[in-house]
């Protein structure tokens, strides 16, 4: 019996969660796992009660030709990592792992060259999450120790994301 390794098992779940995303650029799925238990899930979409970009048929940042990783204040969406953190108690996130997967909204293809934006990095740090694991291919991933963001304060200046 070929059993899926645990990291890819959790990344498979995060990838399924991203199917709920409503962004017209990229859809992210995130799950927080602590002590081998799923604490919460999150995907990117408009705040509760507001119309999503997919409902409106327009992405303001795309319409204005804003490059990825810039001007998030123009975006309607709450990021997957933020939604995941909002849904969890801090005591359950201390020392936890956040698993992240991303698909291009137009093609549906996996985007493995992503990482949380600078605002989500701050939330992850404050939540007490210890590790972020990002799917890079069907069976591969990269691991980031959150302490490395703290040690390298420059890492919070911005990054490729949505």
C-alpha positions in Angstrom: 0.0 0.0 0.0 1.4 3.4 -1.0 0.3 5.8 1.7 0.5 9.5 1.1 3.1 11.2 3.4 1.6 13.5 6.0 2.9 16.8 4.7 1.4 16.2 1.2 -1.8 14.9 2.8 -2.2 18.3 4.5 -1.1 20.2 1.3 -3.8 18.2 -0.6 -6.4 19.5 1.8 -5.0 23.1 1.5 -5.2 22.7 -2.3 -8.8 21.5 -2.0 -9.6 24.5 0.2 -8.2 26.9 -2.5 -11.0 25.7 -4.8 -13.4 27.9 -2.7 -11.3 31.0 -3.5 -13.1 33.8 -5.4 -10.1 35.8 -6.7 -9.8 36.3 -10.4 -6.0 36.2 -10.2 -4.9 33.5 -7.9 -6.8 31.2 -5.4 -5.1 30.3 -2.2 -6.0 27.7 0.4 -4.5 27.5 3.8 -4.9 25.2 6.8 -3.4 25.4 10.2 -2.4 22.1 11.8 -1.3 21.7 15.4 -0.5 18.4 17.2 -1.5 16.6 14.0 -5.0 18.1 14.1 -6.5 20.6 11.7 -7.3 23.7 13.6 -8.8 25.9 10.8 -9.0 26.4 7.1 -9.1 29.6 5.0 -9.4 30.7 1.3 -9.2 34.1 -0.3 -12.5 35.9 -0.8 -14.4 39.1 0.0 -15.5 39.8 3.6 -18.7 38.1 4.6 -21.8 39.7 3.0 -19.8 41.6 0.3 -19.7 40.6 -3.3 -16.6 38.6 -4.5 -14.6 39.6 -7.5 -15.8 36.4 -9.1 -19.4 37.7 -8.6 -18.6 41.1 -10.0 -16.5 39.8 -12.9 -13.8 42.3 -12.3 -10.6 42.6 -10.3 -9.8 46.2 -9.4 -6.1 45.6 -9.2 -6.1 43.8 -12.5 -8.2 46.6 -14.1 -5.6 49.1 -12.9 -2.7 46.9 -14.0 -1.3 46.7 -10.5 1.6 44.1 -10.3 1.3 41.1 -8.1 2.5 41.8 -4.6 1.5 45.5 -4.6 -1.4 47.7 -3.5 -3.4 45.2 -1.5 -5.6 47.9 -0.2 -7.3 47.9 -3.6 -8.2 44.2 -3.3 -11.7 43.1 -2.1 -10.4 39.8 -0.7 -9.3 38.7 2.7 -6.3 36.5 2.2 -6.4 32.8 2.8 -3.8 32.9 5.6 -5.8 35.8 7.3 -9.1 33.9 7.1 -7.4 30.8 8.5 -6.0 32.8 11.4 -9.3 34.6 12.1 -11.0 31.2 12.5 -8.6 29.9 15.0 -7.8 30.5 18.7 -4.3 31.7 19.4 -3.7 28.9 21.9 -4.2 26.4 19.0 -1.8 28.2 16.7 1.2 28.5 19.0 3.9 26.3 17.5 1.5 25.2 14.7 2.2 24.7 10.9 0.3 26.6 8.2 0.0 24.7 4.9 -0.5 26.8 1.8 -1.4 26.0 -1.8 -2.2 28.3 -4.7 -3.7 27.9 -8.1 -3.8 30.4 -11.0 -7.5 31.4 -11.3 -7.5 31.5 -15.1 -5.6 28.3 -15.9 -6.2 26.3 -12.7 -2.5 25.4 -12.6 -0.6 25.1 -9.4 1.6 28.2 -8.5 4.5 27.0 -6.5 6.5 30.2 -6.5 4.4 32.0 -4.0 4.7 33.0 -0.3 2.6 35.0 2.1 2.4 38.7 1.5 4.1 41.0 4.0 0.8 41.7 5.8 0.0 37.9 6.2 3.6 37.3 7.4 2.9 39.7 10.2 -0.3 37.9 11.1 1.4 34.5 11.0 4.2 35.8 13.3 1.7 37.3 15.8 -0.4 34.1 15.7 2.6 32.2 17.0 2.7 29.8 14.0 6.1 28.2 13.8 6.3 26.9 10.2 4.8 27.6 6.8 4.8 24.9 4.2 4.1 25.8 0.6 3.2 23.4 -2.2 5.6 23.7 -5.1 4.4 20.7 -7.2 2.2 17.7 -6.7 4.6 16.0 -4.4 7.1 18.7 -3.5 7.0 21.6 -1.1 9.2 24.1 0.7 9.3 24.8 4.4 9.8 28.2 5.9 10.6 28.7 9.6 8.7 31.8 10.7 11.6 32.7 12.9 13.6 33.4 9.7 11.1 36.3 9.0 11.7 37.7 12.4 15.5 37.3 12.1 15.4 39.0 8.6 13.1 41.9 9.3 13.6 43.0 5.6 11.5 40.0 4.6 8.4 41.9 5.7 8.8 44.6 3.0 6.8 42.7 0.4 6.7 39.6 -1.6 4.9 37.9 -4.6 1.5 36.8 -3.7 -2.0 37.5 -5.0 
